[in-house]
Amino acid sequence: MRCSRDEVVLLPIPFTDLTSRKVRPAVVVGHSSHPGDLFVVPITSRLANVDCVLGDWEMAGLNVPCGIKSQLATIEDRMVIKRVGQLRQ
């Protein structure tokens, strides 16, 4: 799935012990030089664990107040399950 910068997407995030995974939101922050790879940062509703609170969380397609964690991940764009919104710039 082709995604744009600042798009909020849902994708399966593995637990740290890799025993399972859960679908979570993330923000696309860029594209890798490797075709089909995206750079994303996770979104969480646990506001005590965020580095940046989203003021426009509803417009981004999220159900509850959320924030962005300062973690960068590279994923294949085929892992994106759904686009849910866009962050305002």
PDB file of N, CA, C and O in Angstrom:
ATOM      1  N   MET A   1       0.854  -1.175   0.000  1.00  0.00           N
ATOM      2  CA  MET A   1       0.000   0.000   0.000  1.00  0.00           C
ATOM      3  C   MET A   1       0.899   1.238   0.000  1.00  0.00           C
ATOM      4  O   MET A   1       1.787   1.358   0.845  1.00  0.00           O
ATOM      5  N   ARG A   2       0.682   2.128  -0.912  1.00  0.00           N
ATOM      6  CA  ARG A   2       1.477   3.351  -1.014  1.00  0.00           C
ATOM      7  C   ARG A   2       0.982   4.360   0.014  1.00  0.00           C
ATOM      8  O   ARG A   2      -0.195   4.718   0.018  1.00  0.00           O
ATOM      9  N   CYS A   3       1.865   4.813   0.874  1.00  0.00           N
ATOM     10  CA  CYS A   3       1.516   5.751   1.937  1.00  0.00           C
ATOM     11  C   CYS A   3       2.337   7.018   1.817  1.00  0.00           C
ATOM     12  O   CYS A   3       3.457   7.009   1.306  1.00  0.00           O
ATOM     13  N   SER A   4       1.758   8.110   2.299  1.00  0.00           N
ATOM     14  CA  SER A   4       2.426   9.414   2.244  1.00  0.00           C
ATOM     15  C   SER A   4       2.933   9.822   3.617  1.00  0.00           C
ATOM     16  O   SER A   4       2.479   9.319   4.645  1.00  0.00           O
ATOM     17  N   ARG A   5       3.880  10.739   3.607  1.00  0.00           N
ATOM     18  CA  ARG A   5       4.404  11.305   4.850  1.00  0.00           C
ATOM     19  C   ARG A   5       3.257  11.930   5.651  1.00  0.00           C
ATOM     20  O   ARG A   5       2.353  12.535   5.074  1.00  0.00           O
ATOM     21  N   ASP A   6       3.295  11.785   6.968  1.00  0.00           N
ATOM     22  CA  ASP A   6       2.302  12.303   7.916  1.00  0.00           C
ATOM     23  C   ASP A   6       0.980  11.555   7.896  1.00  0.00           C
ATOM     24  O   ASP A   6       0.023  11.984   8.539  1.00  0.00           O
ATOM     25  N   GLU A   7       0.908  10.456   7.179  1.00  0.00           N
ATOM     26  CA  GLU A   7      -0.301   9.644   7.168  1.00  0.00           C
ATOM     27  C   GLU A   7      -0.310   8.731   8.399  1.00  0.00           C
ATOM     28  O   GLU A   7       0.719   8.163   8.765  1.00  0.00           O
ATOM     29  N   VAL A   8      -1.474   8.599   9.029  1.00  0.00           N
ATOM     30  CA  VAL A   8      -1.635   7.700  10.167  1.00  0.00           C
ATOM     31  C   VAL A   8      -2.150   6.372   9.632  1.00  0.00           C
ATOM     32  O   VAL A   8      -3.157   6.319   8.925  1.00  0.00           O
ATOM     33  N   VAL A   9      -1.447   5.304   9.980  1.00  0.00           N
ATOM     34  CA  VAL A   9      -1.781   3.970   9.463  1.00  0.00           C
ATOM     35  C   VAL A   9      -1.899   2.974  10.615  1.00  0.00           C
ATOM     36  O   VAL A   9      -1.386   3.208  11.709  1.00  0.00           O
ATOM     37  N   LEU A  10      -2.577   1.871  10.354  1.00  0.00           N
ATOM     38  CA  LEU A  10      -2.632   0.759  11.294  1.00  0.00           C
ATOM     39  C   LEU A  10      -1.755  -0.359  10.758  1.00  0.00           C
ATOM     40  O   LEU A  10      -1.794  -0.677   9.569  1.00  0.00           O
ATOM     41  N   LEU A  11      -0.960  -0.958  11.648  1.00  0.00           N
ATOM     42  CA  LEU A  11      -0.101  -2.061  11.242  1.00  0.00           C
ATOM     43  C   LEU A  11       0.169  -2.968  12.441  1.00  0.00           C
ATOM     44  O   LEU A  11       0.072  -2.523  13.585  1.00  0.00           O
ATOM     45  N   PRO A  12       0.507  -4.230  12.194  1.00  0.00           N
ATOM     46  CA  PRO A  12       0.790  -5.145  13.300  1.00  0.00           C
ATOM     47  C   PRO A  12       2.169  -4.852  13.893  1.00  0.00           C
ATOM     48  O   PRO A  12       3.176  -4.847  13.185  1.00  0.00           O
ATOM     49  N   ILE A  13       2.193  -4.608  15.206  1.00  0.00           N
ATOM     50  CA  ILE A  13       3.443  -4.327  15.916  1.00  0.00           C
ATOM     51  C   ILE A  13       3.751  -5.545  16.791  1.00  0.00           C
ATOM     52  O   ILE A  13       2.907  -5.950  17.590  1.00  0.00           O
ATOM     53  N   PRO A  14       4.939  -6.134  16.655  1.00  0.00           N
ATOM     54  CA  PRO A  14       5.270  -7.298  17.486  1.00  0.00           C
ATOM     55  C   PRO A  14       5.584  -6.893  18.925  1.00  0.00           C
ATOM     56  O   PRO A  14       6.107  -5.809  19.184  1.00  0.00           O
ATOM     57  N   PHE A  15       5.248  -7.796  19.857  1.00  0.00           N
ATOM     58  CA  PHE A  15       5.670  -7.608  21.244  1.00  0.00           C
ATOM     59  C   PHE A  15       7.179  -7.782  21.300  1.00  0.00           C
ATOM     60  O   PHE A  15       7.767  -8.399  20.410  1.00  0.00           O
ATOM     61  N   THR A  16       7.809  -7.247  22.331  1.00  0.00           N
ATOM     62  CA  THR A  16       9.270  -7.305  22.412  1.00  0.00           C
ATOM     63  C   THR A  16       9.807  -8.729  22.481  1.00  0.00           C
ATOM     64  O   THR A  16      10.929  -8.988  22.046  1.00  0.00           O
ATOM     65  N   ASP A  17       9.013  -9.662  23.029  1.00  0.00           N
ATOM     66  CA  ASP A  17       9.481 -11.054  23.085  1.00  0.00           C
ATOM     67  C   ASP A  17       9.130 -11.836  21.815  1.00  0.00           C
ATOM     68  O   ASP A  17       9.430 -13.025  21.709  1.00  0.00           O
ATOM     69  N   LEU A  18       8.490 -11.155  20.851  1.00  0.00           N
ATOM     70  CA  LEU A  18       8.127 -11.708  19.538  1.00  0.00           C
ATOM     71  C   LEU A  18       7.150 -12.883  19.598  1.00  0.00           C
ATOM     72  O   LEU A  18       7.029 -13.630  18.628  1.00  0.00           O
ATOM     73  N   THR A  19       6.449 -13.058  20.729  1.00  0.00           N
ATOM     74  CA  THR A  19       5.495 -14.154  20.849  1.00  0.00           C
ATOM     75  C   THR A  19       4.178 -13.850  20.154  1.00  0.00           C
ATOM     76  O   THR A  19       3.441 -14.768  19.796  1.00  0.00           O
ATOM     77  N   SER A  20       3.877 -12.579  19.960  1.00  0.00           N
ATOM     78  CA  SER A  20       2.617 -12.187  19.348  1.00  0.00           C
ATOM     79  C   SER A  20       2.753 -10.768  18.818  1.00  0.00           C
ATOM     80  O   SER A  20       3.811 -10.149  18.932  1.00  0.00           O
ATOM     81  N   ARG A  21       1.685 -10.265  18.243  1.00  0.00           N
ATOM     82  CA  ARG A  21       1.676  -8.877  17.789  1.00  0.00           C
ATOM     83  C   ARG A  21       0.269  -8.325  17.885  1.00  0.00           C
ATOM     84  O   ARG A  21      -0.707  -9.072  17.952  1.00  0.00           O
ATOM     85  N   LYS A  22       0.180  -7.011  17.891  1.00  0.00           N
ATOM     86  CA  LYS A  22      -1.094  -6.335  18.028  1.00  0.00           C
ATOM     87  C   LYS A  22      -1.152  -5.199  17.017  1.00  0.00           C
ATOM     88  O   LYS A  22      -0.140  -4.557  16.736  1.00  0.00           O
ATOM     89  N   VAL A  23      -2.328  -4.955  16.478  1.00  0.00           N
ATOM     90  CA  VAL A  23      -2.488  -3.876  15.508  1.00  0.00           C
ATOM     91  C   VAL A  23      -2.484  -2.547  16.259  1.00  0.00           C
ATOM     92  O   VAL A  23      -3.260  -2.337  17.192  1.00  0.00           O
ATOM     93  N   ARG A  24      -1.594  -1.658  15.831  1.00  0.00           N
ATOM     94  CA  ARG A  24      -1.404  -0.356  16.475  1.00  0.00           C
ATOM     95  C   ARG A  24      -1.272   0.738  15.420  1.00  0.00           C
ATOM     96  O   ARG A  24      -0.907   0.461  14.277  1.00  0.00           O
ATOM     97  N   PRO A  25      -1.570   1.986  15.804  1.00  0.00           N
ATOM     98  CA  PRO A  25      -1.369   3.097  14.864  1.00  0.00           C
ATOM     99  C   PRO A  25       0.075   3.573  14.852  1.00  0.00           C
ATOM    100  O   PRO A  25       0.810   3.413  15.827  1.00  0.00           O
ATOM    101  N   ALA A  26       0.460   4.156  13.736  1.00  0.00           N
ATOM    102  CA  ALA A  26       1.786   4.748  13.576  1.00  0.00           C
ATOM    103  C   ALA A  26       1.687   5.873  12.549  1.00  0.00           C
ATOM    104  O   ALA A  26       0.736   5.942  11.771  1.00  0.00           O
ATOM    105  N   VAL A  27       2.683   6.747  12.565  1.00  0.00           N
ATOM    106  CA  VAL A  27       2.752   7.848  11.592  1.00  0.00           C
ATOM    107  C   VAL A  27       3.875   7.558  10.614  1.00  0.00           C
ATOM    108  O   VAL A  27       4.985   7.211  11.017  1.00  0.00           O
ATOM    109  N   VAL A  28       3.586   7.699   9.339  1.00  0.00           N
ATOM    110  CA  VAL A  28       4.622   7.554   8.312  1.00  0.00           C
ATOM    111  C   VAL A  28       5.445   8.839   8.316  1.00  0.00           C
ATOM    112  O   VAL A  28       4.908   9.936   8.160  1.00  0.00           O
ATOM    113  N   VAL A  29       6.762   8.684   8.498  1.00  0.00           N
ATOM    114  CA  VAL A  29       7.645   9.856   8.517  1.00  0.00           C
ATOM    115  C   VAL A  29       8.552   9.926   7.301  1.00  0.00           C
ATOM    116  O   VAL A  29       9.242  10.925   7.100  1.00  0.00           O
ATOM    117  N   GLY A  30       8.560   8.881   6.488  1.00  0.00           N
ATOM    118  CA  GLY A  30       9.380   8.916   5.288  1.00  0.00           C
ATOM    119  C   GLY A  30       9.439   7.587   4.577  1.00  0.00           C
ATOM    120  O   GLY A  30       8.876   6.591   5.032  1.00  0.00           O
ATOM    121  N   HIS A  31      10.133   7.586   3.448  1.00  0.00           N
ATOM    122  CA  HIS A  31      10.326   6.391   2.636  1.00  0.00           C
ATOM    123  C   HIS A  31      11.807   6.038   2.596  1.00  0.00           C
ATOM    124  O   HIS A  31      12.664   6.917   2.500  1.00  0.00           O
ATOM    125  N   SER A  32      12.092   4.772   2.670  1.00  0.00           N
ATOM    126  CA  SER A  32      13.463   4.291   2.594  1.00  0.00           C
ATOM    127  C   SER A  32      13.948   4.333   1.153  1.00  0.00           C
ATOM    128  O   SER A  32      13.147   4.430   0.223  1.00  0.00           O
ATOM    129  N   SER A  33      15.249   4.261   0.974  1.00  0.00           N
ATOM    130  CA  SER A  33      15.789   4.154  -0.379  1.00  0.00           C
ATOM    131  C   SER A  33      15.521   2.764  -0.950  1.00  0.00           C
ATOM    132  O   SER A  33      15.617   2.558  -2.160  1.00  0.00           O
ATOM    133  N   HIS A  34      15.187   1.815  -0.084  1.00  0.00           N
ATOM    134  CA  HIS A  34      14.810   0.470  -0.524  1.00  0.00           C
ATOM    135  C   HIS A  34      13.328   0.503  -0.902  1.00  0.00           C
ATOM    136  O   HIS A  34      12.496   0.818  -0.051  1.00  0.00           O
ATOM    137  N   PRO A  35      12.976   0.192  -2.133  1.00  0.00           N
ATOM    138  CA  PRO A  35      11.580   0.270  -2.578  1.00  0.00           C
ATOM    139  C   PRO A  35      10.647  -0.558  -1.687  1.00  0.00           C
ATOM    140  O   PRO A  35      10.925  -1.715  -1.371  1.00  0.00           O
ATOM    141  N   GLY A  36       9.543   0.063  -1.297  1.00  0.00           N
ATOM    142  CA  GLY A  36       8.537  -0.632  -0.508  1.00  0.00           C
ATOM    143  C   GLY A  36       8.716  -0.531   0.993  1.00  0.00           C
ATOM    144  O   GLY A  36       7.887  -1.050   1.741  1.00  0.00           O
ATOM    145  N   ASP A  37       9.781   0.127   1.462  1.00  0.00           N
ATOM    146  CA  ASP A  37      10.002   0.277   2.896  1.00  0.00           C
ATOM    147  C   ASP A  37       9.596   1.677   3.350  1.00  0.00           C
ATOM    148  O   ASP A  37       9.841   2.668   2.662  1.00  0.00           O
ATOM    149  N   LEU A  38       8.968   1.733   4.528  1.00  0.00           N
ATOM    150  CA  LEU A  38       8.533   2.986   5.128  1.00  0.00           C
ATOM    151  C   LEU A  38       9.215   3.181   6.473  1.00  0.00           C
ATOM    152  O   LEU A  38       9.523   2.212   7.167  1.00  0.00           O
ATOM    153  N   PHE A  39       9.449   4.432   6.837  1.00  0.00           N
ATOM    154  CA  PHE A  39       9.877   4.768   8.182  1.00  0.00           C
ATOM    155  C   PHE A  39       8.630   5.225   8.933  1.00  0.00           C
ATOM    156  O   PHE A  39       7.906   6.099   8.457  1.00  0.00           O
ATOM    157  N   VAL A  40       8.377   4.643  10.097  1.00  0.00           N
ATOM    158  CA  VAL A  40       7.206   5.004  10.896  1.00  0.00           C
ATOM    159  C   VAL A  40       7.617   5.233  12.348  1.00  0.00           C
ATOM    160  O   VAL A  40       8.638   4.724  12.810  1.00  0.00           O
ATOM    161  N   VAL A  41       6.795   6.011  13.055  1.00  0.00           N
ATOM    162  CA  VAL A  41       6.943   6.174  14.499  1.00  0.00           C
ATOM    163  C   VAL A  41       5.617   5.758  15.135  1.00  0.00           C
ATOM    164  O   VAL A  41       4.549   6.088  14.619  1.00  0.00           O
ATOM    165  N   PRO A  42       5.686   5.030  16.262  1.00  0.00           N
ATOM    166  CA  PRO A  42       4.463   4.537  16.886  1.00  0.00           C
ATOM    167  C   PRO A  42       3.671   5.623  17.594  1.00  0.00           C
ATOM    168  O   PRO A  42       4.219   6.621  18.063  1.00  0.00           O
ATOM    169  N   ILE A  43       2.373   5.399  17.656  1.00  0.00           N
ATOM    170  CA  ILE A  43       1.433   6.262  18.364  1.00  0.00           C
ATOM    171  C   ILE A  43       0.893   5.457  19.539  1.00  0.00           C
ATOM    172  O   ILE A  43       0.621   4.263  19.410  1.00  0.00           O
ATOM    173  N   THR A  44       0.737   6.121  20.694  1.00  0.00           N
ATOM    174  CA  THR A  44       0.174   5.453  21.859  1.00  0.00           C
ATOM    175  C   THR A  44      -0.811   6.368  22.575  1.00  0.00           C
ATOM    176  O   THR A  44      -0.712   7.593  22.501  1.00  0.00           O
ATOM    177  N   SER A  45      -1.763   5.750  23.268  1.00  0.00           N
ATOM    178  CA  SER A  45      -2.709   6.519  24.084  1.00  0.00           C
ATOM    179  C   SER A  45      -2.195   6.675  25.512  1.00  0.00           C
ATOM    180  O   SER A  45      -2.816   7.377  26.311  1.00  0.00           O
ATOM    181  N   ARG A  46      -1.097   6.049  25.843  1.00  0.00           N
ATOM    182  CA  ARG A  46      -0.487   6.201  27.167  1.00  0.00           C
ATOM    183  C   ARG A  46       0.362   7.470  27.162  1.00  0.00           C
ATOM    184  O   ARG A  46       1.559   7.439  26.875  1.00  0.00           O
ATOM    185  N   LEU A  47      -0.283   8.576  27.484  1.00  0.00           N
ATOM    186  CA  LEU A  47       0.341   9.887  27.325  1.00  0.00           C
ATOM    187  C   LEU A  47       1.572  10.094  28.206  1.00  0.00           C
ATOM    188  O   LEU A  47       2.399  10.957  27.907  1.00  0.00           O
ATOM    189  N   ALA A  48       1.707   9.332  29.268  1.00  0.00           N
ATOM    190  CA  ALA A  48       2.899   9.442  30.107  1.00  0.00           C
ATOM    191  C   ALA A  48       4.138   8.909  29.386  1.00  0.00           C
ATOM    192  O   ALA A  48       5.265   9.200  29.785  1.00  0.00           O
ATOM    193  N   ASN A  49       3.924   8.119  28.312  1.00  0.00           N
ATOM    194  CA  ASN A  49       5.034   7.493  27.586  1.00  0.00           C
ATOM    195  C   ASN A  49       5.333   8.148  26.239  1.00  0.00           C
ATOM    196  O   ASN A  49       6.026   7.559  25.410  1.00  0.00           O
ATOM    197  N   VAL A  50       4.822   9.355  26.013  1.00  0.00           N
ATOM    198  CA  VAL A  50       5.010   9.976  24.699  1.00  0.00           C
ATOM    199  C   VAL A  50       5.996  11.139  24.777  1.00  0.00           C
ATOM    200  O   VAL A  50       6.252  11.694  25.846  1.00  0.00           O
ATOM    201  N   ASP A  51       6.531  11.483  23.629  1.00  0.00           N
ATOM    202  CA  ASP A  51       7.436  12.623  23.521  1.00  0.00           C
ATOM    203  C   ASP A  51       6.748  13.831  22.914  1.00  0.00           C
ATOM    204  O   ASP A  51       7.227  14.958  23.047  1.00  0.00           O
ATOM    205  N   CYS A  52       5.620  13.597  22.245  1.00  0.00           N
ATOM    206  CA  CYS A  52       4.872  14.678  21.605  1.00  0.00           C
ATOM    207  C   CYS A  52       3.386  14.312  21.618  1.00  0.00           C
ATOM    208  O   CYS A  52       2.987  13.308  21.028  1.00  0.00           O
ATOM    209  N   VAL A  53       2.575  15.124  22.287  1.00  0.00           N
ATOM    210  CA  VAL A  53       1.127  14.885  22.333  1.00  0.00           C
ATOM    211  C   VAL A  53       0.506  15.440  21.052  1.00  0.00           C
ATOM    212  O   VAL A  53       0.838  16.543  20.617  1.00  0.00           O
ATOM    213  N   LEU A  54      -0.393  14.669  20.460  1.00  0.00           N
ATOM    214  CA  LEU A  54      -1.072  15.097  19.235  1.00  0.00           C
ATOM    215  C   LEU A  54      -2.272  15.965  19.598  1.00  0.00           C
ATOM    216  O   LEU A  54      -3.199  15.496  20.257  1.00  0.00           O
ATOM    217  N   GLY A  55      -2.259  17.207  19.177  1.00  0.00           N
ATOM    218  CA  GLY A  55      -3.377  18.101  19.439  1.00  0.00           C
ATOM    219  C   GLY A  55      -4.552  17.833  18.518  1.00  0.00           C
ATOM    220  O   GLY A  55      -5.694  18.130  18.867  1.00  0.00           O
ATOM    221  N   ASP A  56      -4.288  17.281  17.357  1.00  0.00           N
ATOM    222  CA  ASP A  56      -5.340  17.047  16.358  1.00  0.00           C
ATOM    223  C   ASP A  56      -5.626  15.551  16.200  1.00  0.00           C
ATOM    224  O   ASP A  56      -5.831  15.075  15.083  1.00  0.00           O
ATOM    225  N   TRP A  57      -5.640  14.813  17.309  1.00  0.00           N
ATOM    226  CA  TRP A  57      -5.788  13.362  17.263  1.00  0.00           C
ATOM    227  C   TRP A  57      -7.085  12.926  16.588  1.00  0.00           C
ATOM    228  O   TRP A  57      -7.099  11.899  15.910  1.00  0.00           O
ATOM    229  N   GLU A  58      -8.172  13.675  16.754  1.00  0.00           N
ATOM    230  CA  GLU A  58      -9.442  13.300  16.107  1.00  0.00           C
ATOM    231  C   GLU A  58      -9.351  13.439  14.590  1.00  0.00           C
ATOM    232  O   GLU A  58      -9.832  12.574  13.858  1.00  0.00           O
ATOM    233  N   MET A  59      -8.744  14.510  14.121  1.00  0.00           N
ATOM    234  CA  MET A  59      -8.603  14.724  12.683  1.00  0.00           C
ATOM    235  C   MET A  59      -7.653  13.711  12.061  1.00  0.00           C
ATOM    236  O   MET A  59      -7.695  13.466  10.856  1.00  0.00           O
ATOM    237  N   ALA A  60      -6.787  13.120  12.900  1.00  0.00           N
ATOM    238  CA  ALA A  60      -5.849  12.106  12.417  1.00  0.00           C
ATOM    239  C   ALA A  60      -6.500  10.721  12.356  1.00  0.00           C
ATOM    240  O   ALA A  60      -5.850   9.744  11.983  1.00  0.00           O
ATOM    241  N   GLY A  61      -7.791  10.637  12.724  1.00  0.00           N
ATOM    242  CA  GLY A  61      -8.510   9.374  12.649  1.00  0.00           C
ATOM    243  C   GLY A  61      -8.371   8.498  13.883  1.00  0.00           C
ATOM    244  O   GLY A  61      -8.674   7.306  13.838  1.00  0.00           O
ATOM    245  N   LEU A  62      -7.914   9.084  14.989  1.00  0.00           N
ATOM    246  CA  LEU A  62      -7.720   8.314  16.215  1.00  0.00           C
ATOM    247  C   LEU A  62      -8.931   8.471  17.129  1.00  0.00           C
ATOM    248  O   LEU A  62      -9.625   9.486  17.078  1.00  0.00           O
ATOM    249  N   ASN A  63      -9.182   7.468  17.961  1.00  0.00           N
ATOM    250  CA  ASN A  63     -10.387   7.440  18.802  1.00  0.00           C
ATOM    251  C   ASN A  63     -10.227   8.126  20.151  1.00  0.00           C
ATOM    252  O   ASN A  63     -11.216   8.557  20.745  1.00  0.00           O
ATOM    253  N   VAL A  64      -9.006   8.232  20.638  1.00  0.00           N
ATOM    254  CA  VAL A  64      -8.730   8.802  21.960  1.00  0.00           C
ATOM    255  C   VAL A  64      -7.503   9.704  21.863  1.00  0.00           C
ATOM    256  O   VAL A  64      -6.749   9.616  20.894  1.00  0.00           O
ATOM    257  N   PRO A  65      -7.290  10.581  22.866  1.00  0.00           N
ATOM    258  CA  PRO A  65      -6.072  11.402  22.849  1.00  0.00           C
ATOM    259  C   PRO A  65      -4.834  10.512  22.798  1.00  0.00           C
ATOM    260  O   PRO A  65      -4.744   9.508  23.505  1.00  0.00           O
ATOM    261  N   CYS A  66      -3.891  10.896  21.957  1.00  0.00           N
ATOM    262  CA  CYS A  66      -2.683  10.089  21.730  1.00  0.00           C
ATOM    263  C   CYS A  66      -1.464  10.977  21.579  1.00  0.00           C
ATOM    264  O   CYS A  66      -1.554  12.201  21.481  1.00  0.00           O
ATOM    265  N   GLY A  67      -0.327  10.314  21.563  1.00  0.00           N
ATOM    266  CA  GLY A  67       0.921  11.004  21.328  1.00  0.00           C
ATOM    267  C   GLY A  67       1.879  10.117  20.561  1.00  0.00           C
ATOM    268  O   GLY A  67       1.618   8.934  20.340  1.00  0.00           O
ATOM    269  N   ILE A  68       2.985  10.703  20.162  1.00  0.00           N
ATOM    270  CA  ILE A  68       3.991  10.005  19.365  1.00  0.00           C
ATOM    271  C   ILE A  68       5.171   9.646  20.256  1.00  0.00           C
ATOM    272  O   ILE A  68       5.640  10.463  21.048  1.00  0.00           O
ATOM    273  N   LYS A  69       5.639   8.419  20.116  1.00  0.00           N
ATOM    274  CA  LYS A  69       6.824   7.969  20.837  1.00  0.00           C
ATOM    275  C   LYS A  69       8.067   8.254  19.990  1.00  0.00           C
ATOM    276  O   LYS A  69       7.980   8.324  18.764  1.00  0.00           O
ATOM    277  N   SER A  70       9.193   8.413  20.624  1.00  0.00           N
ATOM    278  CA  SER A  70      10.431   8.703  19.879  1.00  0.00           C
ATOM    279  C   SER A  70      11.153   7.407  19.520  1.00  0.00           C
ATOM    280  O   SER A  70      12.284   7.165  19.943  1.00  0.00           O
ATOM    281  N   GLN A  71      10.479   6.597  18.741  1.00  0.00           N
ATOM    282  CA  GLN A  71      11.051   5.350  18.239  1.00  0.00           C
ATOM    283  C   GLN A  71      10.835   5.331  16.733  1.00  0.00           C
ATOM    284  O   GLN A  71       9.753   5.657  16.246  1.00  0.00           O
ATOM    285  N   LEU A  72      11.858   4.952  16.016  1.00  0.00           N
ATOM    286  CA  LEU A  72      11.760   4.876  14.567  1.00  0.00           C
ATOM    287  C   LEU A  72      11.818   3.414  14.153  1.00  0.00           C
ATOM    288  O   LEU A  72      12.659   2.656  14.636  1.00  0.00           O
ATOM    289  N   ALA A  73      10.929   3.028  13.264  1.00  0.00           N
ATOM    290  CA  ALA A  73      10.924   1.652  12.758  1.00  0.00           C
ATOM    291  C   ALA A  73      10.860   1.680  11.244  1.00  0.00           C
ATOM    292  O   ALA A  73      10.289   2.596  10.652  1.00  0.00           O
ATOM    293  N   THR A  74      11.445   0.679  10.628  1.00  0.00           N
ATOM    294  CA  THR A  74      11.351   0.494   9.184  1.00  0.00           C
ATOM    295  C   THR A  74      10.456  -0.713   8.945  1.00  0.00           C
ATOM    296  O   THR A  74      10.701  -1.793   9.483  1.00  0.00           O
ATOM    297  N   ILE A  75       9.425  -0.530   8.142  1.00  0.00           N
ATOM    298  CA  ILE A  75       8.497  -1.626   7.848  1.00  0.00           C
ATOM    299  C   ILE A  75       8.282  -1.709   6.340  1.00  0.00           C
ATOM    300  O   ILE A  75       8.516  -0.743   5.613  1.00  0.00           O
ATOM    301  N   GLU A  76       7.839  -2.856   5.890  1.00  0.00           N
ATOM    302  CA  GLU A  76       7.443  -2.988   4.493  1.00  0.00           C
ATOM    303  C   GLU A  76       6.045  -2.407   4.349  1.00  0.00           C
ATOM    304  O   GLU A  76       5.183  -2.628   5.199  1.00  0.00           O
ATOM    305  N   ASP A  77       5.825  -1.667   3.277  1.00  0.00           N
ATOM    306  CA  ASP A  77       4.521  -1.031   3.107  1.00  0.00           C
ATOM    307  C   ASP A  77       3.376  -2.038   2.991  1.00  0.00           C
ATOM    308  O   ASP A  77       2.219  -1.676   3.207  1.00  0.00           O
ATOM    309  N   ARG A  78       3.675  -3.289   2.655  1.00  0.00           N
ATOM    310  CA  ARG A  78       2.615  -4.303   2.557  1.00  0.00           C
ATOM    311  C   ARG A  78       2.063  -4.694   3.933  1.00  0.00           C
ATOM    312  O   ARG A  78       1.023  -5.346   4.020  1.00  0.00           O
ATOM    313  N   MET A  79       2.766  -4.291   5.022  1.00  0.00           N
ATOM    314  CA  MET A  79       2.289  -4.578   6.373  1.00  0.00           C
ATOM    315  C   MET A  79       1.185  -3.625   6.814  1.00  0.00           C
ATOM    316  O   MET A  79       0.486  -3.900   7.789  1.00  0.00           O
ATOM    317  N   VAL A  80       1.021  -2.516   6.112  1.00  0.00           N
ATOM    318  CA  VAL A  80      -0.020  -1.548   6.464  1.00  0.00           C
ATOM    319  C   VAL A  80      -1.380  -2.181   6.198  1.00  0.00           C
ATOM    320  O   VAL A  80      -1.666  -2.639   5.091  1.00  0.00           O
ATOM    321  N   ILE A  81      -2.206  -2.195   7.232  1.00  0.00           N
ATOM    322  CA  ILE A  81      -3.538  -2.773   7.138  1.00  0.00           C
ATOM    323  C   ILE A  81      -4.541  -1.754   6.612  1.00  0.00           C
ATOM    324  O   ILE A  81      -5.403  -2.069   5.791  1.00  0.00           O
ATOM    325  N   LYS A  82      -4.408  -0.514   7.107  1.00  0.00           N
ATOM    326  CA  LYS A  82      -5.407   0.501   6.780  1.00  0.00           C
ATOM    327  C   LYS A  82      -4.843   1.891   7.028  1.00  0.00           C
ATOM    328  O   LYS A  82      -4.045   2.087   7.944  1.00  0.00           O
ATOM    329  N   ARG A  83      -5.249   2.836   6.229  1.00  0.00           N
ATOM    330  CA  ARG A  83      -4.970   4.255   6.471  1.00  0.00           C
ATOM    331  C   ARG A  83      -6.129   4.798   7.272  1.00  0.00           C
ATOM    332  O   ARG A  83      -7.287   4.554   6.934  1.00  0.00           O
ATOM    333  N   VAL A  84      -5.833   5.541   8.343  1.00  0.00           N
ATOM    334  CA  VAL A  84      -6.927   6.058   9.172  1.00  0.00           C
ATOM    335  C   VAL A  84      -7.030   7.570   9.174  1.00  0.00           C
ATOM    336  O   VAL A  84      -8.068   8.113   9.553  1.00  0.00           O
ATOM    337  N   GLY A  85      -5.984   8.261   8.763  1.00  0.00           N
ATOM    338  CA  GLY A  85      -6.046   9.718   8.759  1.00  0.00           C
ATOM    339  C   GLY A  85      -4.725  10.347   8.377  1.00  0.00           C
ATOM    340  O   GLY A  85      -3.807   9.687   7.892  1.00  0.00           O
ATOM    341  N   GLN A  86      -4.660  11.651   8.612  1.00  0.00           N
ATOM    342  CA  GLN A  86      -3.496  12.447   8.242  1.00  0.00           C
ATOM    343  C   GLN A  86      -3.241  13.458   9.324  1.00  0.00           C
ATOM    344  O   GLN A  86      -4.177  14.075   9.833  1.00  0.00           O
ATOM    345  N   LEU A  87      -1.960  13.644   9.693  1.00  0.00           N
ATOM    346  CA  LEU A  87      -1.609  14.702  10.631  1.00  0.00           C
ATOM    347  C   LEU A  87      -1.583  16.024   9.902  1.00  0.00           C
ATOM    348  O   LEU A  87      -1.188  16.102   8.738  1.00  0.00           O
ATOM    349  N   ARG A  88      -2.009  17.066  10.601  1.00  0.00           N
ATOM    350  CA  ARG A  88      -1.918  18.403  10.023  1.00  0.00           C
ATOM    351  C   ARG A  88      -0.505  18.887  10.097  1.00  0.00           C
ATOM    352  O   ARG A  88       0.214  18.570  11.045  1.00  0.00           O
ATOM    353  N   GLN A  89      -0.088  19.651   9.114  1.00  0.00           N
ATOM    354  CA  GLN A  89       1.294  20.163   9.110  1.00  0.00           C
ATOM    355  C   GLN A  89       1.345  21.574   9.611  1.00  0.00           C
ATOM    356  O   GLN A  89       2.422  22.167   9.678  1.00  0.00           O
TER     357      GLN A  89
END
